[in-house]
Amino acid sequence: MSPIYSKILYTIHTYCTVVSLRSRMMGTALLSALFLVLVAIFATTANGLAIGEGYGSVTFRSGGVELEKQDLPDFLLPYHSRSLELTESAFDDPSLICTRAVQYGSKEHQLLDVWASSEEETGEKARPVVVFIHGGGWDWGYREWVGFCSQNVCRDGQAIMVAPSYSLGIGKNCAWPNSRDDIVEVLRWIASQDENGPIAKAGGDPSKIILAGHSAGGHLAACVGLNEKLLTEEGIDPKIIQALFLVSCPLGVCAEDFFPALSKNKWRWWVFGPFARALYKRSLLKFLRPVVGSHKDGESTKETIRRFAEDASPLFWLDQLKAHPVPFVHYSYATKKDFPICRQHSKSLVKILDDGDEGSNSNNIEILEMLEVEGHFDSHFSLADSTSEWHDALTKIISSSAQ
């Protein structure tokens, strides 16, 4: 174990020993909550390294095209290799066609791939458009990481798939809100397509969009698809979002979102909140830097970090609104070795939607615990399985959206 993690564990142990003398129950609750955070931190490295071993040397080439090389951290290399390996099979699939590197905005990085069935559409019914956003901790990633999903999304011409690139932190920058705004720009580009554009040529219907994403990509999908106010202000009709398919992603990045057992109780948060916020600042913020910024970058302040965290937390602003019609939301996560916040955040979303002033929205959300899937990265790779429950749920939504 690294020295920094040893210090964190020692600090937690010492603090909880002291407070438990005053309140054994509250001390135990704190220890349990902090343990979940440490599990999430350790999973970032340990779980990542365990997945995909033996996939050979790392390549930055996909579908015959050289990718701009990123200095990926070691724990992402097996995931990167496996994702490109799966996507290579999609490029080789004669039933699919991919229009690559389509410009959706004026910036150099604003490119997307359009995947569709290679079979000619015989009917007049347009296909829903699934926008699939790649993960990578908001810092890294390629749109080619999700290309393999097209084999199931576009199967039998049921839908077309768009895979965009977006602003990344690349290990040093704060990418928010540019990353979110890039996804908004993707929606604007799709909605503005005419009959001669790549969406129409692929048989897509710009008014029927399904937002999907894994990990950081799922977080961005939620930040856009659940934010009716943002879409309206950007001149995009929120009704074009038919559904969201979120896979193993955070739905909040505020300190309270990582300590729900404490933050939901006024007195526990009053007693233990300062310590929880300190742990959040010293340990978790380094993973959240591409979203909320960092005290070390010379630009971010306590106020800007909190503001960015709230803006990037659907759980925060949905709870504040109390009344918010939302599209259908499907949330999937692995029950084994996935991030602990997945279960917590999905439950929180159900509660928020169920408690809304306009009546229950709980029927608008579906939670899928993938029992046979083990690990955060494998929750993504499982989408290649056409027999999975995830695929069944997506097919139902695509079918209802196409009507």
C-alpha positions in Angstrom: 0.0 0.0 0.0 1.3 3.5 -0.9 2.3 5.8 2.0 -0.4 8.3 1.2 -3.2 5.7 1.6 -1.5 4.4 4.8 -1.7 7.9 6.2 -5.3 8.3 5.2 -6.2 4.9 6.9 -4.3 5.9 10.0 -6.0 9.3 10.3 -9.4 7.7 9.8 -8.7 5.0 12.4 -7.4 7.6 15.0 -10.3 10.0 14.4 -13.0 7.3 14.6 -11.5 5.9 17.8 -11.8 9.3 19.4 -15.3 10.1 18.3 -16.6 6.7 19.0 -15.9 7.3 22.7 -18.5 10.1 22.4 -20.9 8.3 20.1 -20.1 4.8 19.1 -22.9 4.6 16.6 -21.9 7.8 14.9 -18.3 6.8 14.8 -19.2 3.5 13.2 -21.3 5.3 10.6 -18.4 7.6 9.7 -16.0 4.7 9.4 -18.3 2.9 7.1 -18.8 5.9 4.9 -15.1 6.7 4.7 -14.3 3.0 3.9 -16.6 3.2 0.9 -14.6 6.2 -0.4 -11.3 4.4 0.1 -12.7 1.4 -1.8 -13.6 3.7 -4.7 -10.1 5.2 -4.6 -8.3 1.8 -4.5 -10.6 0.5 -7.3 -9.4 3.2 -9.6 -6.0 1.5 -9.7 -6.3 -2.0 -8.5 -9.5 -2.9 -10.4 -8.2 -1.2 -13.5 -5.0 -3.2 -13.5 -6.8 -6.5 -13.1 -8.9 -6.1 -16.2 -7.6 -6.8 -19.7 -4.2 -8.3 -18.8 -2.6 -10.1 -21.7 -4.0 -8.0 -24.5 -0.5 -7.4 -25.9 1.3 -4.1 -26.6 -0.6 -0.9 -26.5 -1.8 0.5 -29.8 -3.1 3.9 -30.8 -4.5 2.8 -34.1 -8.2 2.1 -34.8 -10.0 1.2 -38.0 -6.8 1.9 -40.0 -6.5 5.4 -38.6 -3.7 6.6 -36.2 -5.1 8.2 -33.1 -3.6 11.2 -31.4 -1.5 9.6 -28.6 -2.5 10.3 -25.0 -0.2 9.7 -22.1 -2.7 7.3 -20.5 -2.1 6.3 -16.9 -1.1 2.6 -16.4 -4.4 1.5 -15.0 -6.2 2.6 -18.2 -3.9 0.8 -20.7 -5.6 -2.6 -20.5 -9.0 -1.0 -20.8 -7.8 1.1 -23.8 -6.4 -2.0 -25.5 -9.5 -4.1 -24.9 -11.9 -1.3 -26.1 -10.0 -0.8 -29.3 -9.9 -4.5 -29.9 -13.6 -4.8 -29.6 -14.1 -1.7 -31.8 -11.9 -3.2 -34.4 -14.4 -6.0 -34.8 -17.1 -3.3 -35.5 -15.0 -1.7 -38.2 -14.6 -5.2 -39.8 -18.3 -5.9 -39.5 -19.8 -5.8 -43.1 -23.2 -5.1 -41.6 -22.0 -1.7 -40.3 -20.8 1.5 -41.9 -19.0 4.3 -40.1 -18.6 7.9 -41.2 -15.6 9.0 -39.3 -14.4 12.4 -38.0 -17.4 14.5 -38.8 -17.0 18.0 -37.5 -19.8 19.0 -35.2 -18.4 22.4 -34.1 -15.7 24.9 -34.9 -13.1 23.6 -32.6 -10.5 21.1 -33.7 -11.4 18.4 -31.2 -15.1 18.6 -31.9 -15.4 15.5 -34.1 -17.8 12.5 -34.1 -18.3 9.2 -35.8 -21.7 8.2 -37.2 -22.3 4.4 -37.1 -25.2 2.9 -39.0 -26.4 -0.3 -40.6 -24.9 -0.9 -44.0 -28.2 -2.4 -45.2 -30.4 0.0 -47.1 -33.5 1.2 -45.2 -36.6 -0.1 -46.9 -39.2 1.7 -44.8 -39.8 5.4 -44.3 -39.6 5.3 -40.5 -36.5 7.2 -39.3 -34.3 5.6 -36.7 -33.6 7.0 -33.2 -30.1 8.4 -32.7 -28.1 7.0 -29.8 -25.3 9.4 -28.7 -22.8 7.2 -26.9 -20.2 9.2 -24.8 -17.0 7.5 -23.8 -15.5 7.5 -20.3 -12.0 8.0 -19.1 -12.3 10.0 -15.8 -12.9 13.3 -17.7 -9.2 13.3 -18.4 -8.6 10.8 -21.1 -10.3 8.8 -23.8 -11.2 8.3 -27.4 -14.6 8.1 -29.1 -13.3 4.8 -30.5 -13.6 3.3 -27.0 -17.4 3.0 -27.5 -17.4 2.1 -31.2 -18.0 -1.6 -30.5 -21.4 -0.7 -28.9 -22.6 0.0 -32.5 -22.8 -3.7 -33.2 -25.8 -4.0 -30.8 -27.1 -0.4 -31.1 -27.3 -0.5 -34.9 -28.3 -4.2 -35.1 -30.9 -4.8 -37.8 -31.1 -1.1 -38.6 -33.0 -0.3 -35.3 -31.0 2.9 -34.6 -27.9 4.8 -35.6 -25.1 5.7 -33.2 -23.1 8.8 -32.8 -19.8 8.7 -30.8 -18.4 12.2 -30.1 -15.0 13.4 -28.8 -15.1 16.2 -26.2 -12.9 18.4 -24.1 -10.6 16.4 -21.8 -8.4 17.4 -18.9 -5.4 15.4 -20.2 -4.0 15.1 -16.7 -3.6 18.8 -15.9 -6.6 20.9 -16.9 -10.1 21.5 -15.7 -12.3 20.4 -18.6 -15.6 21.6 -17.1 -17.9 23.1 -18.3 -16.3 22.7 -21.8 -16.9 18.9 -21.7 -20.6 19.3 -21.0 -20.9 22.1 -23.5 -19.4 19.9 -26.2 -22.2 17.4 -25.6 -24.7 20.2 -25.9 -23.1 21.2 -29.2 -23.4 17.6 -30.4 -27.2 17.8 -29.7 -27.4 21.1 -31.5 -25.6 19.7 -34.5 -27.9 16.7 -34.7 -31.0 18.8 -34.3 -29.9 21.1 -37.1 -29.3 18.4 -39.6 -31.1 18.6 -42.9 -32.0 15.8 -45.3 -28.6 15.9 -46.9 -26.6 15.6 -43.6 -24.9 12.5 -42.3 -27.7 11.8 -39.8 -30.4 11.8 -42.4 -28.3 9.8 -44.9 -27.9 7.2 -42.2 -31.6 7.1 -41.7 -31.6 8.9 -38.3 -34.3 11.1 -36.8 -32.8 14.2 -35.2 -35.9 14.6 -33.0 -35.4 11.2 -31.3 -32.2 11.1 -29.3 -31.1 8.6 -26.7 -28.1 9.8 -24.6 -25.8 7.0 -23.3 -22.5 6.8 -21.7 -20.1 4.8 -19.4 -18.4 6.3 -16.3 -17.5 9.9 -17.0 -19.4 9.7 -20.3 -22.5 8.6 -18.4 -22.0 11.5 -16.0 -21.9 14.0 -18.9 -25.0 12.4 -20.4 -26.9 12.9 -17.1 -25.6 16.5 -16.8 -27.0 17.4 -20.2 -30.0 15.1 -20.6 -31.5 15.8 -17.1 -31.0 19.5 -17.3 -34.1 20.9 -19.0 -33.1 24.5 -18.1 -29.7 24.2 -19.8 -31.2 22.7 -23.0 -33.9 25.3 -23.2 -31.4 28.2 -22.7 -29.3 26.7 -25.5 -32.2 26.6 -27.9 -32.6 22.9 -27.8 -36.0 21.3 -27.3 -35.6 19.0 -24.2 -38.3 16.7 -25.7 -35.9 15.4 -28.3 -34.2 13.5 -25.5 -36.2 10.3 -25.4 -34.1 8.4 -22.8 -30.8 8.2 -21.0 -28.8 5.0 -20.6 -26.2 5.5 -17.9 -23.6 2.9 -17.1 -21.5 2.9 -13.9 -21.4 6.7 -13.6 -21.4 9.3 -10.8 -24.5 11.5 -10.6 -22.9 13.9 -8.2 -19.4 15.2 -7.4 -20.1 17.3 -4.3 -18.6 16.2 -1.0 -22.1 15.3 0.2 -22.5 12.9 -2.7 -19.6 10.7 -1.4 -20.9 10.6 2.2 -24.7 10.0 1.8 -25.0 8.2 5.2 -23.7 11.3 6.9 -25.0 14.1 4.7 -28.6 13.0 4.8 -28.6 13.3 8.6 -28.4 16.9 9.9 -26.6 16.1 13.2 -24.1 13.6 11.7 -23.2 16.0 9.0 -22.8 18.8 11.6 -20.4 16.6 13.7 -18.5 14.7 11.0 -19.0 17.0 8.0 -15.7 19.0 8.6 -13.7 15.8 8.5 -15.6 14.4 5.5 -15.0 17.7 3.6 -11.3 17.6 4.5 -11.0 14.1 3.2 -12.9 15.1 0.1 -10.5 18.1 -0.4 -7.3 16.2 0.2 -8.0 12.8 -1.5 -11.0 12.9 -3.8 -10.5 16.3 -5.4 -7.4 15.0 -7.2 -9.6 12.6 -9.1 -12.3 15.2 -9.7 -9.9 17.9 -10.8 -10.9 17.8 -14.5 -14.5 18.6 -13.4 -14.2 20.9 -10.4 -10.6 22.3 -10.7 -7.8 22.2 -8.1 -6.6 24.5 -5.3 -3.1 23.9 -6.8 -3.7 25.3 -10.3 -3.6 28.9 -9.1 -7.0 29.7 -10.7 -9.5 27.6 -8.7 -10.8 28.9 -5.4 -13.0 27.2 -2.8 -16.0 29.0 -4.2 -15.3 28.1 -7.9 -14.7 24.4 -6.9 -18.0 24.3 -5.0 -19.9 26.0 -7.9 -18.4 23.7 -10.5 -19.2 20.7 -8.2 -22.9 21.8 -7.9 -23.2 22.5 -11.6 -21.8 19.0 -12.3 -24.1 17.2 -9.9 -27.6 16.3 -11.2 -28.4 15.0 -7.7 -27.8 18.5 -6.3 -29.9 20.5 -8.7 -32.6 18.0 -9.2 -33.1 17.9 -5.4 -33.1 21.7 -5.3 -35.8 22.0 -8.1 -38.1 19.5 -6.4 -40.3 19.4 -9.5 -38.6 18.3 -12.7 -40.0 16.2 -15.5 -37.3 13.9 -16.8 -37.0 11.5 -19.7 -36.8 7.8 -19.1 -33.5 6.9 -17.3 -31.9 3.5 -17.3 -29.0 3.1 -14.9 -26.7 0.0 -15.0 -23.8 -1.0 -12.8 -21.9 -4.1 -11.8 -22.7 -5.5 -8.4 -19.1 -6.8 -7.9 -16.1 -4.4 -7.7 -17.8 -1.5 -9.3 -17.6 2.0 -7.7 -19.7 2.0 -4.5 -21.2 5.3 -5.4 -23.1 3.7 -8.3 -25.5 2.0 -6.0 -25.8 5.0 -3.7 -26.3 7.5 -6.5 -28.9 5.4 -8.4 -30.9 5.0 -5.1 -30.6 8.8 -4.5 -31.9 9.5 -8.0 -34.9 7.2 -7.5 -35.7 9.0 -4.2 -35.4 12.5 -5.7 -37.7 11.6 -8.6 -40.2 9.9 -6.3 -40.4 12.9 -3.9 -40.9 15.6 -6.6 -43.7 18.1 -6.1 -45.3 17.2 -9.4 -45.9 13.7 -8.4 -43.9 10.5 -8.7 -41.3 10.2 -11.5 -40.1 6.9 -10.1 -41.7 4.9 -13.0 -39.4 6.9 -15.3 -36.3 5.2 -13.9 -35.0 1.7 -14.2 -32.1 0.3 -12.2 -30.2 -2.7 -13.5 -27.8 -4.5 -11.2 -25.6 -6.6 -13.4 -25.1 -9.7 -11.2 -22.8 -11.6 -13.5 -20.5 -8.6 -14.3 -17.4 -7.9 -12.2 -15.6 -4.6 -12.2 -16.1 -1.1 -13.4 -14.5 -1.6 -16.8 -16.4 -4.9 -17.5 -19.7 -3.1 -17.0 -18.7 -1.3 -20.2 -17.5 -4.4 -22.0 -20.7 -6.3 -21.1 -22.5 -4.0 -23.6 -21.0 -6.1 -26.4 -23.2 -8.9 -25.3 -26.4 -8.9 -27.3 -28.1 -11.2 -24.8 -27.6 -8.9 -21.8 -30.5 -7.3 -19.9 -29.0 -3.9 -20.8 -29.4 -4.6 -24.4 -33.0 -5.8 -23.9 -33.8 -2.6 -22.1 -32.2 -0.5 -24.9 -34.0 -2.4 -27.6 -37.4 -1.7 -25.9 -36.7 2.0 -25.7 -35.4 2.2 -29.3 -38.6 0.5 -30.4 -40.9 2.8 -28.5 -38.9 5.9 -29.7 -39.1 4.8 -33.3 -43.0 4.8 -33.2 
